[in-house]
């Protein structure tokens, strides 16, 4: 997704959803940040799960100092569990990162093929790895494979924003989210970016 695509996405979303149009007005231009679809990027997102940014960054720096930067399956597989635990990784994260490295080294995960894969294939491909659920796969599709039309129905922030802005009494389930998001296609990723940003911005309620 390039800048021009962001502009056409924003134009489409403003036209097709008045609630989103108001959010876009407040937030301003879309500046989604993307990473590269690599082994390193997926290993980093596994390590960052359920940790606050600062703690995760410290562990990540210690880990890459031992395993190498960028991370590779070989670099991770040469470390012992004790070394991985020593940099601050939990037993669970150690198992997840080792599983990712094992499966990639065995050829079960092919990062260079993912750009050509359909959304469902990417999800199936990534969720083979322990610790990679559908949410992580959705984030990978949005922010590394740059797919413009992903709706992460399991994302807490998107759910919270829909509940708030679309005046839902109950926490929105997947079917409700899908219905609301129909108008956003083919730019549902961009719409979600705006919903996340809308929660960061404090507004004065009239």
Secondary structure, 3 states (H helix, E strand, C coil): CCHHHHHHHHHHHHHHCHHHHHHHHHHCCCCCCCCCCCHHHHHHHHHHCCCCHHHHHHHHHHHHHHHCCCCCHHHHHCCCHHHHHHCCCCHHHHHHHHHHHHHHHCCCCCHHHHHHCCHHHHHHHHCCCCCCCHHHHHHHHHHCCCCCCCCCCCCHHHHHHHHHHCCCCCCCCHHHHHHHHHHHCCCHHHHHHHHHHHHHCCCCCC
